[in-house]
């Protein structure tokens, strides 16, 4: 009997390699089952790649047996620096529509499956005006972060620090280290643009935040080629 069970498990579980050369099991009879990590957002379309577990510091979702849904999220209105936690819920699939109910806002939503393979899940959705504004804000932050990290950190003396962001209660969201070898004026212009757009976003959508003051870092150290803020 144990041999029969083992054969059945093998028959319904196949291993594939995702884009990160990670061996991931999947069920060929239900490709949706498993863990999916966010890869890219195309304004109304989200691309996920299959992984062996939910990511710890990135957005991801999982569709498990018996309709159980788990989402790894930083929250709908979160602004950097981001912290992640799990939100549980349920899901069901009707034709090519995934319907999700979960514990945190948005409590319910529907995704349309545009592509589903053993390695990739592409869904489309209808964006609210707030989510469109938030996505633009996050894309600008990603642009800032990519510029700040465009050079390896070799000599800490070549790095500067700037505050960024606008908390709803006032003050900065945090600090970014950036190399003096990039176009500093252009970079700081983008920081100011981000600060203004986050402030506008907070006012427009009535965002609330904590009123604690973010500590100012004293220095930058280079660790494994990356700048680390020292407090």
C-alpha atoms as a printed R data frame, in Angstrom:
    type eleno elety resid chain resno       x      y       z
1   ATOM     1    CA   UNK     A     1   0.000  0.000   0.000
2   ATOM     2    CA   UNK     A     2   2.834  2.428   0.878
3   ATOM     3    CA   UNK     A     3   4.415  1.770  -2.518
4   ATOM     4    CA   UNK     A     4   1.138  2.631  -4.259
5   ATOM     5    CA   UNK     A     5   0.863  5.916  -2.345
6   ATOM     6    CA   UNK     A     6   4.460  6.790  -3.203
7   ATOM     7    CA   UNK     A     7   3.824  6.124  -6.887
8   ATOM     8    CA   UNK     A     8   0.745  8.344  -6.834
9   ATOM     9    CA   UNK     A     9   2.689 11.185  -5.190
10  ATOM    10    CA   UNK     A    10   5.381 10.953  -7.846
11  ATOM    11    CA   UNK     A    11   2.757 10.822 -10.587
12  ATOM    12    CA   UNK     A    12   1.159 14.074  -9.471
13  ATOM    13    CA   UNK     A    13   4.321 15.995  -8.565
14  ATOM    14    CA   UNK     A    14   6.816 17.185 -11.155
15  ATOM    15    CA   UNK     A    15   9.918 19.308 -10.619
16  ATOM    16    CA   UNK     A    16  10.629 22.323 -12.824
17  ATOM    17    CA   UNK     A    17  13.371 24.951 -12.905
18  ATOM    18    CA   UNK     A    18  12.330 28.601 -12.613
19  ATOM    19    CA   UNK     A    19  14.242 31.659 -13.862
20  ATOM    20    CA   UNK     A    20  16.389 31.592 -10.709
21  ATOM    21    CA   UNK     A    21  17.505 28.003 -11.434
22  ATOM    22    CA   UNK     A    22  15.493 26.882  -8.419
23  ATOM    23    CA   UNK     A    23  14.025 23.377  -8.509
24  ATOM    24    CA   UNK     A    24  10.346 23.746  -7.676
25  ATOM    25    CA   UNK     A    25   7.709 21.049  -7.418
26  ATOM    26    CA   UNK     A    26   4.344 21.607  -9.074
27  ATOM    27    CA   UNK     A    27   1.136 19.673  -9.653
28  ATOM    28    CA   UNK     A    28   0.512 19.257 -13.406
29  ATOM    29    CA   UNK     A    29  -3.191 18.675 -12.711
30  ATOM    30    CA   UNK     A    30  -3.519 22.038 -10.951
31  ATOM    31    CA   UNK     A    31  -0.778 24.467 -11.980
32  ATOM    32    CA   UNK     A    32  -2.124 27.237  -9.753
33  ATOM    33    CA   UNK     A    33  -1.257 25.349  -6.568
34  ATOM    34    CA   UNK     A    34   1.986 26.463  -4.950
35  ATOM    35    CA   UNK     A    35   3.993 29.568  -4.126
36  ATOM    36    CA   UNK     A    36   4.407 32.564  -6.416
37  ATOM    37    CA   UNK     A    37   6.863 35.471  -6.114
38  ATOM    38    CA   UNK     A    38   6.187 38.887  -7.596
39  ATOM    39    CA   UNK     A    39   8.397 39.624 -10.601
40  ATOM    40    CA   UNK     A    40   6.948 42.624 -12.410
41  ATOM    41    CA   UNK     A    41   3.960 44.968 -12.539
42  ATOM    42    CA   UNK     A    42   2.790 46.217 -15.914
43  ATOM    43    CA   UNK     A    43   0.037 48.660 -14.870
44  ATOM    44    CA   UNK     A    44  -2.928 46.349 -14.591
45  ATOM    45    CA   UNK     A    45  -1.003 43.110 -15.114
46  ATOM    46    CA   UNK     A    46   1.142 41.292 -12.540
47  ATOM    47    CA   UNK     A    47   3.734 38.650 -13.380
48  ATOM    48    CA   UNK     A    48   4.650 36.020 -10.764
49  ATOM    49    CA   UNK     A    49   7.259 33.248 -10.924
50  ATOM    50    CA   UNK     A    50   6.900 29.934  -9.122
51  ATOM    51    CA   UNK     A    51   9.051 29.404  -6.037
52  ATOM    52    CA   UNK     A    52   9.465 26.699  -3.406
53  ATOM    53    CA   UNK     A    53   8.162 28.957  -0.599
54  ATOM    54    CA   UNK     A    54   6.887 32.469   0.018
55  ATOM    55    CA   UNK     A    55   9.651 35.117  -0.149
56  ATOM    56    CA   UNK     A    56  10.569 36.748   3.155
57  ATOM    57    CA   UNK     A    57  11.253 40.326   1.989
58  ATOM    58    CA   UNK     A    58   9.254 40.512  -1.243
59  ATOM    59    CA   UNK     A    59   5.602 40.390  -2.255
60  ATOM    60    CA   UNK     A    60   4.294 36.919  -2.993
61  ATOM    61    CA   UNK     A    61   1.147 34.780  -2.876
62  ATOM    62    CA   UNK     A    62   0.370 31.123  -2.376
63  ATOM    63    CA   UNK     A    63  -2.597 29.030  -3.450
64  ATOM    64    CA   UNK     A    64  -2.773 25.905  -1.313
65  ATOM    65    CA   UNK     A    65  -5.011 22.866  -1.015
66  ATOM    66    CA   UNK     A    66  -8.566 23.249   0.308
67  ATOM    67    CA   UNK     A    67  -8.822 26.840  -0.920
68  ATOM    68    CA   UNK     A    68  -6.266 28.315   1.509
69  ATOM    69    CA   UNK     A    69  -4.630 31.582   0.410
70  ATOM    70    CA   UNK     A    70  -1.547 33.176   2.014
71  ATOM    71    CA   UNK     A    71  -0.120 36.518   0.914
72  ATOM    72    CA   UNK     A    72   3.291 37.939   1.815
73  ATOM    73    CA   UNK     A    73   2.735 41.683   1.867
74  ATOM    74    CA   UNK     A    74   3.963 45.041   3.113
75  ATOM    75    CA   UNK     A    75   0.419 46.422   3.163
76  ATOM    76    CA   UNK     A    76  -1.622 48.386   0.652
77  ATOM    77    CA   UNK     A    77  -0.433 51.847   1.675
78  ATOM    78    CA   UNK     A    78   3.054 50.991   2.862
79  ATOM    79    CA   UNK     A    79   5.913 53.241   1.866
80  ATOM    80    CA   UNK     A    80   9.627 52.407   2.122
81  ATOM    81    CA   UNK     A    81  11.372 51.190   4.179
82  ATOM    82    CA   UNK     A    82   9.074 48.169   3.910
83  ATOM    83    CA   UNK     A    83   8.413 45.372   6.392
84  ATOM    84    CA   UNK     A    84   6.591 42.201   5.351
85  ATOM    85    CA   UNK     A    85   4.128 39.861   7.031
86  ATOM    86    CA   UNK     A    86   1.703 37.089   6.067
87  ATOM    87    CA   UNK     A    87  -2.019 37.615   5.522
88  ATOM    88    CA   UNK     A    88  -4.287 34.568   5.305
89  ATOM    89    CA   UNK     A    89  -7.511 34.076   3.440
90  ATOM    90    CA   UNK     A    90  -9.390 31.791   1.073
91  ATOM    91    CA   UNK     A    91  -9.739 31.547  -2.684
92  ATOM    92    CA   UNK     A    92 -11.729 29.798  -5.359
93  ATOM    93    CA   UNK     A    93 -11.357 29.639  -9.107
94  ATOM    94    CA   UNK     A    94 -14.246 30.041 -11.541
95  ATOM    95    CA   UNK     A    95 -13.187 29.520 -15.150
96  ATOM    96    CA   UNK     A    96 -10.140 31.839 -15.450
97  ATOM    97    CA   UNK     A    97 -11.080 34.107 -12.510
98  ATOM    98    CA   UNK     A    98  -9.399 33.782  -9.098
99  ATOM    99    CA   UNK     A    99 -11.589 35.179  -6.318
100 ATOM   100    CA   UNK     A   100  -9.827 35.945  -3.027
101 ATOM   101    CA   UNK     A   101 -11.171 36.793   0.433
102 ATOM   102    CA   UNK     A   102  -8.581 37.839   3.018
103 ATOM   103    CA   UNK     A   103  -8.162 39.390   6.455
104 ATOM   104    CA   UNK     A   104  -6.724 42.788   5.468
105 ATOM   105    CA   UNK     A   105  -7.649 45.535   2.994
106 ATOM   106    CA   UNK     A   106  -8.520 44.990   0.227
107 ATOM   107    CA   UNK     A   107 -10.606 42.235   1.828
108 ATOM   108    CA   UNK     A   108 -11.774 40.837  -1.484
109 ATOM   109    CA   UNK     A   109 -10.565 41.027  -5.050
110 ATOM   110    CA   UNK     A   110 -10.615 39.110  -8.324
111 ATOM   111    CA   UNK     A   111  -7.764 38.332 -10.667
112 ATOM   112    CA   UNK     A   112  -8.091 37.112 -14.238
113 ATOM   113    CA   UNK     A   113  -5.550 34.472 -15.267
114 ATOM   114    CA   UNK     A   114  -3.889 35.568 -18.510
115 ATOM   115    CA   UNK     A   115  -1.136 32.928 -18.475
116 ATOM   116    CA   UNK     A   116  -0.473 29.950 -16.224
117 ATOM   117    CA   UNK     A   117   2.447 27.540 -16.723
118 ATOM   118    CA   UNK     A   118   4.609 25.419 -14.450
119 ATOM   119    CA   UNK     A   119   6.957 28.421 -14.064
120 ATOM   120    CA   UNK     A   120   4.899 31.601 -14.510
121 ATOM   121    CA   UNK     A   121   1.559 33.125 -13.505
122 ATOM   122    CA   UNK     A   122   0.319 36.290 -15.234
123 ATOM   123    CA   UNK     A   123  -2.856 37.925 -13.940
124 ATOM   124    CA   UNK     A   124  -4.746 41.058 -14.926
125 ATOM   125    CA   UNK     A   125  -6.853 43.231 -12.663
126 ATOM   126    CA   UNK     A   126  -8.791 46.461 -12.562
127 ATOM   127    CA   UNK     A   127  -6.932 49.144 -10.627
128 ATOM   128    CA   UNK     A   128  -8.546 51.662  -8.310
129 ATOM   129    CA   UNK     A   129  -7.441 55.283  -8.636
130 ATOM   130    CA   UNK     A   130  -5.567 54.982  -5.335
131 ATOM   131    CA   UNK     A   131  -3.672 51.873  -6.418
132 ATOM   132    CA   UNK     A   132  -2.679 53.626  -9.664
133 ATOM   133    CA   UNK     A   133  -1.260 56.550  -7.691
134 ATOM   134    CA   UNK     A   134   0.495 54.193  -5.291
135 ATOM   135    CA   UNK     A   135   2.031 52.222  -8.136
136 ATOM   136    CA   UNK     A   136   3.434 55.396  -9.703
137 ATOM   137    CA   UNK     A   137   4.900 56.362  -6.326
138 ATOM   138    CA   UNK     A   138   6.538 52.965  -5.848
139 ATOM   139    CA   UNK     A   139   7.937 52.981  -9.387
140 ATOM   140    CA   UNK     A   140   9.591 56.305  -8.618
141 ATOM   141    CA   UNK     A   141  11.053 54.885  -5.407
142 ATOM   142    CA   UNK     A   142  12.434 51.877  -7.296
143 ATOM   143    CA   UNK     A   143  14.067 54.308  -9.728
144 ATOM   144    CA   UNK     A   144  15.656 56.174  -6.793
145 ATOM   145    CA   UNK     A   145  16.814 52.983  -5.119
146 ATOM   146    CA   UNK     A   146  18.329 51.653  -8.343
147 ATOM   147    CA   UNK     A   147  20.295 54.880  -8.832
148 ATOM   148    CA   UNK     A   148  21.496 54.846  -5.229
149 ATOM   149    CA   UNK     A   149  22.723 51.265  -5.646
150 ATOM   150    CA   UNK     A   150  24.105 51.603  -9.169
151 ATOM   151    CA   UNK     A   151  27.715 51.558  -7.913
152 ATOM   152    CA   UNK     A   152  29.565 49.096  -5.709
153 ATOM   153    CA   UNK     A   153  30.505 50.428  -2.300
154 ATOM   154    CA   UNK     A   154  34.304 50.203  -2.090
155 ATOM   155    CA   UNK     A   155  35.285 53.363  -0.190
156 ATOM   156    CA   UNK     A   156  32.757 54.740   2.309
157 ATOM   157    CA   UNK     A   157  34.246 58.221   1.815
158 ATOM   158    CA   UNK     A   158  32.717 58.228  -1.669
159 ATOM   159    CA   UNK     A   159  29.169 57.954  -0.295
160 ATOM   160    CA   UNK     A   160  26.673 60.576   0.873
161 ATOM   161    CA   UNK     A   161  23.366 60.370   2.765
162 ATOM   162    CA   UNK     A   162  20.020 62.037   2.074
163 ATOM   163    CA   UNK     A   163  16.600 61.843   3.758
164 ATOM   164    CA   UNK     A   164  13.733 60.773   1.509
165 ATOM   165    CA   UNK     A   165   9.969 60.470   1.613
166 ATOM   166    CA   UNK     A   166   7.211 62.273   3.438
167 ATOM   167    CA   UNK     A   167   5.387 60.660   6.346
168 ATOM   168    CA   UNK     A   168   1.736 61.632   6.682
169 ATOM   169    CA   UNK     A   169   2.447 62.864  10.214
170 ATOM   170    CA   UNK     A   170   5.471 64.842   9.018
171 ATOM   171    CA   UNK     A   171   9.137 64.149   8.528
172 ATOM   172    CA   UNK     A   172  11.073 61.762   6.308
173 ATOM   173    CA   UNK     A   173  10.403 58.064   5.746
174 ATOM   174    CA   UNK     A   174  14.085 57.202   6.050
175 ATOM   175    CA   UNK     A   175  17.535 57.773   4.598
176 ATOM   176    CA   UNK     A   176  19.316 56.662   1.436
177 ATOM   177    CA   UNK     A   177  23.048 56.306   0.908
178 ATOM   178    CA   UNK     A   178  24.192 57.217  -2.591
179 ATOM   179    CA   UNK     A   179  27.579 57.451  -4.354
180 ATOM   180    CA   UNK     A   180  29.078 60.822  -5.245
181 ATOM   181    CA   UNK     A   181  30.130 59.362  -8.621
182 ATOM   182    CA   UNK     A   182  26.594 59.549 -10.035
183 ATOM   183    CA   UNK     A   183  24.897 62.745 -11.250
184 ATOM   184    CA   UNK     A   184  24.181 64.002  -7.731
185 ATOM   185    CA   UNK     A   185  22.054 66.994  -8.763
186 ATOM   186    CA   UNK     A   186  19.811 64.836 -10.941
187 ATOM   187    CA   UNK     A   187  19.500 62.239  -8.172
188 ATOM   188    CA   UNK     A   188  18.554 64.824  -5.526
189 ATOM   189    CA   UNK     A   189  16.008 66.331  -7.925
190 ATOM   190    CA   UNK     A   190  14.366 62.906  -8.127
191 ATOM   191    CA   UNK     A   191  14.443 62.618  -4.339
192 ATOM   192    CA   UNK     A   192  12.652 65.977  -4.064
193 ATOM   193    CA   UNK     A   193  10.143 64.838  -6.679
194 ATOM   194    CA   UNK     A   194   9.483 61.654  -4.727
195 ATOM   195    CA   UNK     A   195   9.074 63.608  -1.473
196 ATOM   196    CA   UNK     A   196   6.543 65.954  -3.048
197 ATOM   197    CA   UNK     A   197   4.586 63.166  -4.740
198 ATOM   198    CA   UNK     A   198   4.382 61.137  -1.539
199 ATOM   199    CA   UNK     A   199   3.157 64.204   0.337
200 ATOM   200    CA   UNK     A   200   0.511 64.799  -2.360
201 ATOM   201    CA   UNK     A   201  -0.486 61.114  -2.170
202 ATOM   202    CA   UNK     A   202  -0.889 61.263   1.616
203 ATOM   203    CA   UNK     A   203  -3.108 64.345   1.416
204 ATOM   204    CA   UNK     A   204  -5.188 63.080  -1.505
205 ATOM   205    CA   UNK     A   205  -5.958 59.690   0.081
206 ATOM   206    CA   UNK     A   206  -6.019 60.658   3.760
207 ATOM   207    CA   UNK     A   207  -3.053 58.437   4.676
208 ATOM   208    CA   UNK     A   208  -2.109 58.236   8.360
209 ATOM   209    CA   UNK     A   209   1.266 57.309   9.836
210 ATOM   210    CA   UNK     A   210   3.176 57.154  13.087
211 ATOM   211    CA   UNK     A   211   4.675 60.424  14.321
212 ATOM   212    CA   UNK     A   212   7.996 59.037  15.518
213 ATOM   213    CA   UNK     A   213  11.134 60.811  14.310
214 ATOM   214    CA   UNK     A   214  13.441 58.687  12.155
215 ATOM   215    CA   UNK     A   215  16.975 58.573  13.573
216 ATOM   216    CA   UNK     A   216  19.597 60.198  11.372
217 ATOM   217    CA   UNK     A   217  22.490 57.899  10.427
218 ATOM   218    CA   UNK     A   218  25.969 58.988  11.468
219 ATOM   219    CA   UNK     A   219  27.964 57.359   8.703
220 ATOM   220    CA   UNK     A   220  28.144 54.843   5.863
221 ATOM   221    CA   UNK     A   221  30.127 51.611   5.844
222 ATOM   222    CA   UNK     A   222  30.828 49.332   2.893
223 ATOM   223    CA   UNK     A   223  29.869 45.727   3.518
224 ATOM   224    CA   UNK     A   224  30.090 43.142   0.709
225 ATOM   225    CA   UNK     A   225  29.981 45.916  -1.879
226 ATOM   226    CA   UNK     A   226  26.807 47.478  -0.442
227 ATOM   227    CA   UNK     A   227  26.437 50.708   1.559
228 ATOM   228    CA   UNK     A   228  25.200 50.195   5.124
229 ATOM   229    CA   UNK     A   229  23.931 53.111   7.215
230 ATOM   230    CA   UNK     A   230  25.514 53.365  10.659
231 ATOM   231    CA   UNK     A   231  23.441 54.897  13.481
